[in-house]
Amino acid sequence: MPSSRMTLTQFLIEERRRYPKATGELNSLILSVALACKSVATCVAQGALAGALGNAGSENSQGEAQHALDIIANDAFLNCADWGGHAAAMASEEMAQPCATAQGESGKYLLVYDPLDGSSNIDVNLSVGSIFSILRMPATGCEPTEERAFLQPGTTQVAAGYAIYGPSTMLVLTVGNGVHAFTLERSIGEFLLTHRDLRVPERTGEFAINTSNSRFWETPVRRYVAECMAGAAGPRGRDFNMRWIASLVAEAHRILMRGGVFLYPRDRKDPEKPGRLRLLYEANPVGMLIEQAGGRASTGRGPVLELAPAALHQRVPFVFGSREEVERIERYHAEDNGDNDLDIPLFHARGLFRDAIGV
């Protein structure tokens, strides 16, 4: 039975009518990205049947082991966005340098993406996703190199989004006018609008952080987590739940749907890496989505979207979610006197689990 819901194409046409001088090239690029996401969704759904599981036996430009699906997903984006996408060039987590498209220097846009976020989850059948950011070319005829074109702050993004491949495949998108989610109707091969104007609740009772790194955290982060773990008896006066999925897309999706705060803070584990997540194709697009939905995206010290990128694969600390919680974390950093050895216990002296089970 035909659906009465608006398709992604119809939605983009409706948005384009707000701008009489728009040429439709941005719409074309977004639809190319959506096509790539459909292709990746099919491979994810087939799993081992598509040869998508396991390591590929290779490394990406940053020395990380590639999974088979990392390469499959990257190829899907390259193929779909090359000819019809109106992008001058593309940059990916899986490629050391930007890749010029068939449009070349005549293209008006740049596509930056993580083709498969959370790929380590694919072998155990957990949610993974794709993240993308669209930037304008600085000038027509400009060679789309890393230095000349791609190193733009997140405030210059014209569109951003992600696809999440879970029980259903969803595309979550902003073109600078709120955040909207589309669910893939496989019977007709279309993304249909199912969630309009998503908003992040200002308050939350959930936080997400990898506590295995707690010994490396700075004092403000230790303080924040300790207060949340203290629950109703602590200074926050209420209980919190902790989540950790090890997939940025899945964490962002949960926060957009029901609130929460996500922390992947700067720590002392590796002094050469001030953060873990990539600025251009992870933090910036997710940051734009969260800010458009009324939340806050930060480095823990200030707005992540205002950072001037220094390199294509630059990593940054990243905190985002419900505005009240992110602003609290920023305040704790501002109040910190720099003494990272301050004795703030992460958990109660009896341990994380002992009190919970009454031992």
C-alpha angles and dihedrals in degrees: 000000000000113000122238090210120111115259123227089251092053091047092053091048089052091050092047090058088068088068112049093189094054114121099204094245094117090052089052092052093049091050089051089053090049089053090052090051091052089053092050091046090057092052092046091051092051093048111169090008088067095043088247099133131089135026120315093218092242140091132231123234091278095056096256121139112254123225119218091250092053089065094041091051094046091052090050091056093045093051097044098044099039105081108013103032104080091227119140092207144349132220125197142181087243096055127069094212136022117276119224116225132218087267090062119177092344091070116105099209145049124218119210118181151161101221095201120015115192094017091160086070095059095081091058094043098248127143118287132171151183125247127200141180128193121208132179120249106253091231138352110263093022113137104249097231126146094258099039100042119008105049096089127135119250091253088074095060114122095193139001138175150137141228119223119204104205134119083322128018113243133182114207114196145177126187092178096282105089131297123288132181129213126195121213112244099203095194091067099022094237136126107233125199108252104153122038125190100001114202129197111227111243093227129043144177096209134079132178124209138138101249093189085081094052094112089062098047124116118244097260091056092045089050093050096047093044090054092050092048091051088066124183092348092055134076093280091059095216141073124260132199121219123221133183124171101161090230119101092203093052092047092049092047093052091049093049091049101044111358134255140136129262124204129191095158134184110271142171097253095103116010090199091062112059088184142004107225124076116249103212103043104022114025098034099050093041089044092054091050093049094047091047088053093054098261129113130251118198147157086233088264104051146340112318092206091065095059115115106226117235098188140014095248097034115154125217140178110259133202122169144154138071108030097228093056096044091049089051091054090049089050091052089053091049091051094048114113093205096258100131091176094066108138103246107148114224093213136012113289091254091061140255099290107021097078091042092060097035097245 
